[in-house]
Amino acid sequence: MPESSPNYGIQQSGGVSNVGNQAVGPHARAVSHGLTFTASPQTSELITELMTLLERHRAEVPEEAEAVAEELQDELDSPEPDRGVIARTLERLTNMVKPVAPLVETVGELTKAVEGFGG
């Protein structure tokens, strides 16, 4: 690459980086084929536990927490779950349940469970 060309490289120092598809620079595109997400049996158990805990701690979390948990369950149960939707939904849910330790723990376990699965 000539020196006058911009550098669209990526530098990282320390930490952890999990990158799926990535494209950098003008007109860049990141395309993948054949990557799928498959929920584990553990994920189903954790969703059931999450719903039970939400019911038990209803007074301590925002009303919409249960609806967000249902969105997560629907996405996980869909034929082609979207990892981005799952990640964003888990992040929203984490913020909603912060006052309740058992819920924080369960959402954390769910996050770990779905991060570890891909097909």
C-alpha positions in Angstrom: 0.0 0.0 0.0 1.5 3.4 -0.9 2.4 5.7 2.0 -0.2 8.2 0.9 -3.0 5.7 1.3 -5.0 5.8 4.6 -4.4 3.0 7.0 -7.6 1.2 7.9 -5.9 -1.3 10.1 -7.0 -2.2 13.6 -4.8 -2.1 16.7 -5.5 -3.5 20.0 -3.5 -3.6 23.2 -4.6 -6.0 25.9 -8.1 -7.1 26.6 -10.1 -9.6 24.7 -11.6 -9.2 21.2 -14.2 -11.5 19.8 -14.9 -10.5 16.2 -17.3 -12.2 13.9 -17.6 -10.6 10.5 -15.6 -7.4 10.2 -15.0 -4.9 7.4 -12.9 -1.8 7.5 -12.5 1.1 5.1 -14.5 2.6 2.2 -16.9 0.2 0.5 -15.8 -2.6 2.7 -18.3 -5.4 3.3 -18.3 -8.3 5.7 -20.2 -11.3 4.5 -20.5 -14.8 6.0 -22.2 -17.9 4.8 -23.1 -20.9 6.7 -22.7 -19.5 10.2 -25.6 -20.3 12.5 -26.4 -20.1 16.1 -27.8 -23.0 18.1 -29.1 -22.7 21.6 -28.1 -25.4 24.1 -30.4 -27.3 26.4 -28.8 -25.2 29.2 -30.1 -22.1 27.5 -33.7 -23.3 27.8 -33.2 -24.2 31.5 -31.8 -20.7 32.1 -34.7 -19.0 30.3 -37.1 -21.0 32.5 -35.2 -20.0 35.6 -35.1 -16.4 34.4 -38.9 -16.2 34.0 -39.4 -17.8 37.4 -37.1 -15.2 39.0 -38.8 -12.4 37.2 -42.1 -13.4 38.5 -40.7 -13.8 42.0 -39.0 -10.4 42.0 -41.7 -8.5 39.9 -41.8 -5.6 42.4 -38.1 -5.0 42.2 -37.6 -4.7 38.4 -39.1 -2.6 35.7 -42.4 -3.8 34.3 -40.9 -4.3 30.8 -38.3 -6.8 32.1 -40.7 -9.7 31.5 -41.5 -8.5 28.0 -37.7 -8.2 27.2 -37.2 -11.7 28.6 -40.0 -13.0 26.3 -38.3 -11.2 23.3 -35.1 -13.0 24.2 -36.9 -16.4 24.4 -38.6 -15.8 21.1 -35.3 -14.9 19.4 -33.6 -18.0 20.9 -36.5 -20.2 19.8 -36.6 -18.8 16.3 -35.3 -21.0 13.4 -32.5 -18.6 12.7 -31.6 -16.7 15.9 -29.8 -13.4 15.3 -26.7 -13.1 17.6 -26.8 -9.3 17.5 -30.4 -9.2 18.6 -29.7 -11.7 21.4 -26.7 -9.7 22.6 -28.6 -6.4 22.6 -31.6 -8.0 24.4 -29.3 -9.6 27.0 -27.6 -6.2 27.6 -31.0 -4.5 28.1 -32.1 -7.2 30.4 -28.9 -7.0 32.4 -29.5 -3.3 33.0 -33.1 -3.9 34.1 -32.3 -6.6 36.7 -29.3 -5.0 38.3 -31.0 -4.5 41.7 -31.7 -8.3 42.1 -28.6 -10.5 42.5 -30.2 -13.8 41.5 -31.5 -12.2 38.3 -28.1 -10.7 37.5 -26.5 -14.1 38.0 -29.0 -15.9 35.8 -28.7 -13.3 33.0 -24.9 -13.5 33.3 -25.1 -17.3 32.9 -27.4 -16.9 29.9 -24.9 -14.5 28.3 -22.1 -17.0 28.8 -24.2 -19.8 27.4 -25.1 -18.0 24.2 -21.6 -16.6 23.6 -20.2 -20.2 23.6 -22.5 -21.6 20.9 -22.3 -21.2 17.2 -22.6 -23.7 14.4 
